Amino acid sequence: MDEAAHIPLWGCQFLAEPQDVAALRANVRARLHGWGVSEVIDSAQLCVSELVSNVITHLGRGTPASLTLFLSGARLRIEVRDPDTRLLPTLVEATQDAENGRGITLIDALSDRWGVELRQDGKVTWCEIVTASVTSQRDGARSPRLARAARMLSSYSDGKLSSGPRRSRIGALATEAAAIDLISDLLHWLRAHGHDADDILDRAQTHFEAELGAAPDSV
């Protein structure tokens, strides 16, 4: 992360108790809504739940910990600090019968990247989520069409728009599902207004392929 990314926008200390997870999630929701990155609220809340639950499960209830949120550029970073340096979270293949390992697997799926940093007074388990709003701005600098598409897909994807150098698996599936829903809605609208939806879909595909052939670097 760059220098600015190490400046926390919000943080709190807490004792890791199951009944406190809901309050932490609510705080995260309020902060992200206020920062204008509502599209990542659901993913962020799930990551916070899993990070805190990991502390409770492996270190015990009442463990002193802290939660910190950073927002820099295209990335929301979530950090949970605890005092133990012996038990490090690892990504394992969680089977249907597995009792452990599901939390990190979920974080790996929801976030763009995650990791663990050892400190003198404990460890920090962190994850980063790419925000769709910043992705739209970045795409807009490259192509107005990409910017429009990103805005529409974001409204269909419940904030799980896939982006970044390492796309989350859930994010990629959500983006594909959002694109299918968007295209389906357009076809329904066209047919309801007397247009030949199949013909327009064929013409759009032909137009798309022609543009790719004429300007392969335009997108």
Residue frames relative to the residue before (quaternion, step in Angstrom):
aa qw qx qy qz dx dy dz
M 1.0000 0.0000 0.0000 0.0000 0.00 0.00 0.00
D 0.4931 -0.6593 0.4690 0.3198 3.55 -1.13 0.57
E 0.7590 -0.4089 0.2549 0.4379 3.53 -1.34 0.14
A 0.6824 0.5009 -0.2988 0.4406 3.59 0.90 -0.92
A 0.6152 0.5838 -0.3496 0.3981 3.56 1.11 -0.63
H 0.6404 0.5260 -0.3313 0.4511 3.59 1.20 -0.33
I 0.5640 0.5591 -0.4045 0.4536 3.59 1.24 0.12
P 0.3010 -0.7846 0.5054 0.1962 3.64 -0.36 1.14
L 0.3497 -0.7196 0.5611 0.2124 3.53 -1.11 0.73
W 0.7911 -0.0593 0.0450 0.6072 3.57 1.15 -0.54
G 0.1183 0.7909 -0.5948 0.0817 3.55 -1.08 0.70
C 0.0327 -0.7863 0.6163 0.0280 3.55 -1.24 0.39
Q 0.3452 -0.6915 0.5923 0.2277 3.52 -1.29 0.47
F 0.0395 0.8046 -0.5899 0.0554 3.56 -1.06 0.70
L 0.3966 -0.6382 0.5887 0.2981 3.52 -1.37 0.18
A 0.4372 -0.7411 0.4449 0.2483 3.56 -0.62 1.15
E 0.1848 0.7533 -0.6004 0.1946 3.53 -0.34 1.34
P 0.5875 -0.6114 0.3895 0.3595 3.61 -0.94 0.79
Q 0.6827 0.5078 -0.3011 0.4307 3.59 0.95 -0.84
D 0.6512 0.5283 -0.3166 0.4434 3.62 1.22 -0.31
V 0.4802 0.6892 -0.4362 0.3229 3.59 1.24 -0.26
A 0.6422 0.5374 -0.3328 0.4336 3.59 0.94 -0.83
A 0.6536 0.5075 -0.3177 0.4631 3.59 0.99 -0.80
L 0.6354 0.5153 -0.3308 0.4705 3.60 1.01 -0.75
R 0.6396 0.5225 -0.3213 0.4633 3.58 0.98 -0.82
A 0.6535 0.5164 -0.3111 0.4577 3.57 0.99 -0.86
N 0.6317 0.5262 -0.3244 0.4677 3.58 1.03 -0.78
V 0.6449 0.5146 -0.3151 0.4691 3.57 0.98 -0.88
R 0.6390 0.5283 -0.3278 0.4529 3.59 0.91 -0.88
A 0.6770 0.4992 -0.2974 0.4517 3.59 0.85 -0.98
R 0.6716 0.5020 -0.3080 0.4494 3.59 0.91 -0.90
L 0.6981 0.4722 -0.2885 0.4543 3.59 0.80 -0.96
H 0.6106 0.5312 -0.3524 0.4699 3.57 1.07 -0.66
G 0.6729 0.5013 -0.2889 0.4609 3.57 0.97 -0.85
W 0.6904 0.4614 -0.2794 0.4820 3.59 1.10 -0.59
G 0.5098 -0.6852 0.4009 0.3315 3.59 1.27 -0.02
V 0.6010 0.5241 -0.3870 0.4630 3.59 1.11 0.59
S 0.0632 0.8526 -0.5132 0.0755 3.55 0.92 0.99
E 0.5820 0.6245 -0.3736 0.3629 3.59 1.13 -0.55
V 0.7308 0.3908 -0.2507 0.5004 3.62 1.16 -0.38
I 0.3501 0.7743 -0.4797 0.2186 3.61 1.24 0.09
D 0.6851 0.4991 -0.3092 0.4312 3.60 0.75 -1.00
S 0.6739 0.4862 -0.2948 0.4718 3.58 0.89 -0.93
A 0.6551 0.5163 -0.3144 0.4532 3.58 0.97 -0.87
Q 0.6524 0.5150 -0.3217 0.4535 3.58 0.93 -0.85
L 0.6532 0.5048 -0.3193 0.4653 3.58 0.96 -0.79
C 0.6477 0.5132 -0.3214 0.4625 3.58 0.99 -0.81
V 0.6336 0.5154 -0.3313 0.4723 3.60 0.98 -0.81
S 0.6390 0.5323 -0.3287 0.4476 3.59 0.91 -0.87
E 0.7048 0.4657 -0.2732 0.4601 3.57 0.86 -0.95
L 0.6450 0.5192 -0.3301 0.4532 3.60 0.98 -0.77
V 0.6809 0.4653 -0.2876 0.4871 3.59 0.95 -0.86
S 0.6387 0.5223 -0.3263 0.4614 3.59 0.98 -0.80
N 0.6060 0.5570 -0.3487 0.4481 3.57 1.10 -0.65
V 0.6302 0.5144 -0.3252 0.4822 3.58 1.06 -0.76
I 0.6661 0.5076 -0.3042 0.4539 3.58 0.87 -0.95
T 0.6875 0.5078 -0.2844 0.4343 3.57 0.87 -0.99
H 0.8039 0.3394 -0.1535 0.4637 3.57 0.78 -1.02
L 0.7690 0.3233 -0.1901 0.5177 3.61 1.10 -0.55
G 0.5682 -0.6290 0.3679 0.3824 3.58 1.21 -0.29
R 0.6019 -0.5672 0.4267 0.3661 3.53 -1.23 0.52
G 0.7755 0.3372 -0.2563 0.4682 3.54 -1.08 0.73
T 0.4174 0.7028 -0.4791 0.3200 3.61 1.25 0.11
P 0.4094 -0.7009 0.5143 0.2766 3.64 -0.78 0.91
A 0.0863 0.7931 -0.5917 0.1161 3.57 -0.81 1.01
S 0.1996 -0.7638 0.5951 0.1504 3.56 -1.30 0.07
L 0.2186 -0.7464 0.6175 0.1172 3.52 -1.25 0.64
T 0.0011 0.8010 -0.5974 0.0379 3.58 -0.86 0.97
L 0.1751 -0.7713 0.6059 0.0862 3.54 -1.07 0.85
F 0.0779 -0.7634 0.6407 0.0254 3.55 -1.05 0.86
L 0.0489 -0.7674 0.6372 0.0511 3.57 -1.14 0.60
S 0.1556 0.7833 -0.5805 0.1589 3.55 -0.51 1.22
G 0.8332 -0.0053 -0.0249 0.5524 3.54 -0.67 1.10
A 0.8164 -0.2233 0.1928 0.4965 3.54 -0.80 -1.07
R 0.7051 0.5023 -0.2479 0.4348 3.60 1.21 -0.08
L 0.2016 -0.6980 0.6746 0.1312 3.48 -1.19 0.84
R 0.1108 -0.7975 0.5922 0.0325 3.56 -0.76 1.06
I 0.1350 -0.7752 0.6160 0.0372 3.54 -0.92 1.02
E 0.0284 -0.8039 0.5939 -0.0139 3.58 -0.80 1.04
V 0.0616 -0.7517 0.6548 0.0477 3.54 -1.08 0.82
R 0.1572 -0.8008 0.5760 0.0480 3.55 -0.66 1.17
D 0.0280 0.7755 -0.6305 0.0156 3.58 -1.05 0.80
P 0.6008 -0.6434 0.3528 0.3172 3.61 -1.15 0.51
D 0.6220 0.5796 -0.3423 0.4000 3.62 1.20 -0.16
T 0.1642 -0.7965 0.5765 0.0796 3.59 -0.95 0.88
R 0.5716 0.6218 -0.3736 0.3834 3.59 1.26 0.01
L 0.7574 0.3343 -0.1814 0.5307 3.56 0.93 -0.90
L 0.0537 -0.8190 0.5709 -0.0198 3.56 -0.35 1.27
P 0.4746 -0.6684 0.4872 0.3009 3.61 -0.85 0.91
T 0.0360 -0.7896 0.6126 0.0020 3.56 -0.99 0.84
L 0.4351 -0.6701 0.5354 0.2739 3.52 -1.21 0.58
V 0.0097 0.7909 -0.6101 0.0468 3.56 -0.67 1.12
E 0.5330 -0.5923 0.4844 0.3612 3.54 -1.26 0.32
A 0.1695 -0.8190 0.5445 0.0637 3.54 -0.24 1.29
T 0.2357 -0.7707 0.5792 0.1229 3.56 -0.63 1.17
Q 0.7052 -0.4530 0.3209 0.4410 3.56 -1.28 0.16
D 0.7249 0.4277 -0.2395 0.4840 3.60 1.07 -0.69
A 0.4986 0.6764 -0.4288 0.3316 3.60 1.23 -0.17
E 0.3286 -0.7482 0.5478 0.1794 3.56 -1.00 0.89
N 0.7655 0.2697 -0.1489 0.5648 3.59 1.15 -0.54
G 0.6943 0.5089 -0.3442 0.3747 3.54 -1.29 0.28
R 0.5505 0.6355 -0.4013 0.3634 3.58 1.18 -0.35
G 0.6193 0.5834 -0.3513 0.3909 3.59 1.00 -0.78
I 0.7001 0.4450 -0.2684 0.4897 3.58 0.81 -0.97
T 0.5984 0.5533 -0.3594 0.4545 3.58 1.10 -0.66
L 0.6593 0.4947 -0.3058 0.4765 3.58 0.98 -0.82
I 0.6400 0.5134 -0.3257 0.4699 3.60 0.95 -0.84
D 0.6395 0.5285 -0.3237 0.4550 3.58 0.98 -0.81
A 0.6818 0.4855 -0.2828 0.4684 3.57 1.06 -0.75
L 0.7189 0.4679 -0.2500 0.4492 3.58 0.97 -0.86
S 0.7584 0.3942 -0.2001 0.4790 3.58 1.01 -0.77
D 0.5821 -0.5735 0.4517 0.3581 3.51 -1.34 0.31
R 0.7598 -0.1554 0.0958 0.6240 3.55 1.16 -0.69
W 0.0720 -0.7874 0.6109 0.0403 3.56 -1.25 0.40
G 0.0482 0.8107 -0.5822 0.0382 3.56 -1.25 0.28
V 0.3572 -0.6971 0.5798 0.2243 3.52 -1.41 -0.06
E 0.0899 -0.7848 0.6123 0.0339 3.56 -0.95 0.92
L 0.3121 -0.7468 0.5599 0.1771 3.57 -0.88 0.99
R 0.0985 -0.7800 0.6174 0.0266 3.55 -0.97 0.94
Q 0.6765 -0.4922 0.3465 0.4242 3.57 -1.24 0.25
D 0.7764 0.3280 -0.1727 0.5097 3.56 1.02 -0.76
G 0.8127 -0.1228 0.0627 0.5661 3.59 1.17 0.36
K 0.4910 -0.6275 0.4929 0.3497 3.56 -1.08 -0.70
V 0.2572 -0.7268 0.6171 0.1574 3.51 -1.34 0.44
T 0.1268 -0.7518 0.6434 0.0695 3.54 -0.84 1.03
W 0.0135 -0.8374 0.5425 -0.0655 3.56 -0.62 1.13
C 0.0419 -0.7600 0.6441 0.0766 3.51 -1.34 0.29
E 0.2269 -0.7700 0.5843 0.1191 3.57 -1.21 0.53
I 0.1356 -0.7775 0.6129 0.0381 3.54 -1.01 0.94
V 0.3542 -0.7263 0.5485 0.2147 3.58 -0.86 0.94
T 0.3472 -0.7571 0.5199 0.1895 3.58 -0.83 0.99
A 0.4910 -0.6847 0.4598 0.2806 3.56 -0.92 0.95
S 0.6176 0.5642 -0.3582 0.4148 3.59 1.03 -0.70
V 0.6739 0.4581 -0.2991 0.4965 3.58 0.98 -0.78
T 0.5973 0.5573 -0.3576 0.4525 3.56 1.09 -0.67
S 0.6388 0.5255 -0.3287 0.4558 3.58 1.01 -0.80
Q 0.6432 0.5174 -0.3212 0.4641 3.58 1.01 -0.82
R 0.6570 0.5070 -0.3120 0.4625 3.56 0.97 -0.86
D 0.6583 0.5028 -0.3059 0.4693 3.59 0.97 -0.86
G 0.6265 0.5669 -0.3370 0.4154 3.56 1.05 -0.78
A 0.6194 0.5409 -0.3405 0.4559 3.56 1.13 -0.64
R 0.6948 0.4577 -0.2668 0.4864 3.57 1.19 -0.56
S 0.8016 -0.1128 0.1268 0.5732 3.57 0.93 -0.87
P 0.4631 -0.6724 0.4974 0.2932 3.61 -0.85 0.92
R 0.6223 0.5458 -0.3488 0.4395 3.59 1.05 -0.67
L 0.6467 0.5044 -0.3240 0.4716 3.58 0.97 -0.77
A 0.6354 0.5305 -0.3310 0.4531 3.56 1.03 -0.78
R 0.6591 0.4952 -0.3114 0.4727 3.60 0.93 -0.87
A 0.6575 0.5101 -0.3142 0.4569 3.57 0.93 -0.88
A 0.6491 0.5222 -0.3235 0.4487 3.59 0.96 -0.85
R 0.6475 0.5134 -0.3239 0.4606 3.59 1.00 -0.80
M 0.6779 0.4851 -0.2994 0.4642 3.58 0.91 -0.86
L 0.6647 0.4995 -0.3076 0.4627 3.58 0.92 -0.87
S 0.6153 0.5523 -0.3484 0.4415 3.57 1.03 -0.74
S 0.6666 0.5019 -0.3066 0.4581 3.60 1.00 -0.78
Y 0.6993 0.4471 -0.2617 0.4925 3.58 1.23 -0.45
S 0.7202 0.5186 -0.2324 0.3980 3.59 1.16 -0.53
D 0.4031 -0.7364 0.4660 0.2793 3.63 1.25 0.09
G 0.7179 -0.4876 0.2587 0.4242 3.58 1.00 0.84
K 0.6124 0.5653 -0.3531 0.4251 3.60 1.23 0.13
L 0.2092 0.8057 -0.5247 0.1784 3.56 1.15 0.57
S 0.3547 -0.7684 0.4978 0.1897 3.57 -0.70 1.08
S 0.1931 0.7673 -0.5909 0.1577 3.56 -0.92 0.93
G 0.6207 0.5761 -0.3894 0.3621 3.54 -1.32 -0.07
P 0.6693 -0.5277 0.3425 0.3954 3.57 -1.25 0.35
R 0.7708 0.1897 -0.1227 0.5956 3.58 1.14 -0.52
R 0.1807 -0.8300 0.5182 0.0993 3.56 0.12 1.27
S 0.4455 -0.6609 0.5220 0.3038 3.57 -1.00 0.75
R 0.5728 -0.6092 0.4222 0.3500 3.57 -1.08 0.71
I 0.6485 0.4985 -0.3170 0.4800 3.58 0.97 -0.82
G 0.6427 0.5315 -0.3222 0.4480 3.58 0.98 -0.83
A 0.6558 0.5096 -0.3186 0.4567 3.60 0.94 -0.84
L 0.6640 0.4913 -0.3039 0.4747 3.58 0.95 -0.85
A 0.6477 0.5188 -0.3189 0.4579 3.58 1.01 -0.81
T 0.6423 0.5208 -0.3251 0.4588 3.59 1.01 -0.78
E 0.6526 0.5024 -0.3150 0.4717 3.58 0.95 -0.85
A 0.6548 0.5063 -0.3126 0.4660 3.58 0.96 -0.86
A 0.6415 0.5199 -0.3224 0.4628 3.59 1.02 -0.80
A 0.6475 0.5149 -0.3230 0.4596 3.60 0.97 -0.81
I 0.6476 0.5140 -0.3162 0.4652 3.59 0.99 -0.84
D 0.6540 0.5074 -0.3115 0.4667 3.59 0.95 -0.87
L 0.6536 0.5230 -0.3112 0.4500 3.58 0.94 -0.91
I 0.6776 0.4781 -0.2920 0.4765 3.58 0.87 -0.96
S 0.6443 0.5274 -0.3222 0.4505 3.60 0.96 -0.84
D 0.6496 0.5128 -0.3168 0.4634 3.58 0.96 -0.85
L 0.6412 0.5196 -0.3231 0.4631 3.59 0.99 -0.80
L 0.6614 0.5017 -0.3081 0.4647 3.58 0.98 -0.84
H 0.6288 0.5191 -0.3310 0.4750 3.58 1.04 -0.75
W 0.6501 0.5194 -0.3150 0.4565 3.59 0.95 -0.86
L 0.6597 0.5132 -0.3115 0.4522 3.56 0.91 -0.91
R 0.6753 0.4877 -0.2997 0.4651 3.56 0.89 -0.92
A 0.6465 0.5293 -0.3213 0.4458 3.60 0.99 -0.81
H 0.7320 0.3847 -0.2257 0.5150 3.59 1.18 -0.55
G 0.6802 -0.5644 0.2733 0.3796 3.57 1.13 0.64
H 0.5320 0.6224 -0.4190 0.3924 3.60 1.20 0.24
D 0.4730 -0.6297 0.5290 0.3160 3.56 -1.26 0.42
A 0.2951 -0.8080 0.4843 0.1596 3.57 -0.05 1.33
D 0.6493 0.5229 -0.3237 0.4475 3.61 0.97 -0.82
D 0.6490 0.5156 -0.3158 0.4618 3.57 0.99 -0.86
I 0.6670 0.4958 -0.3057 0.4646 3.59 0.93 -0.88
L 0.6263 0.5285 -0.3398 0.4615 3.58 1.04 -0.74
D 0.6475 0.5068 -0.3128 0.4755 3.60 0.99 -0.83
R 0.6669 0.4980 -0.3023 0.4646 3.58 0.96 -0.87
A 0.6321 0.5253 -0.3304 0.4641 3.59 1.04 -0.74
Q 0.6446 0.5132 -0.3214 0.4666 3.59 0.99 -0.81
T 0.6473 0.5103 -0.3147 0.4707 3.59 0.98 -0.86
H 0.6530 0.5142 -0.3063 0.4641 3.58 0.97 -0.91
F 0.6435 0.5299 -0.3120 0.4559 3.59 0.97 -0.89
E 0.6876 0.4771 -0.2872 0.4659 3.58 0.87 -0.94
A 0.6332 0.5268 -0.3350 0.4574 3.59 1.06 -0.71
E 0.6546 0.5052 -0.3142 0.4664 3.59 0.99 -0.81
L 0.6284 0.5255 -0.3401 0.4617 3.58 1.01 -0.74
G 0.6742 0.5003 -0.2918 0.4582 3.56 0.99 -0.82
A 0.6981 0.4794 -0.2714 0.4574 3.55 1.06 -0.77
A 0.8059 0.0562 0.0069 0.5893 3.57 1.06 -0.77
P 0.1171 -0.8525 0.5059 0.0602 3.60 0.38 1.20
D 0.7218 0.4343 -0.2581 0.4730 3.60 1.12 -0.50
S 0.4477 0.7343 -0.4301 0.2746 3.61 1.28 0.03
V 0.7491 0.2922 -0.1970 0.5609 3.59 1.19 -0.39
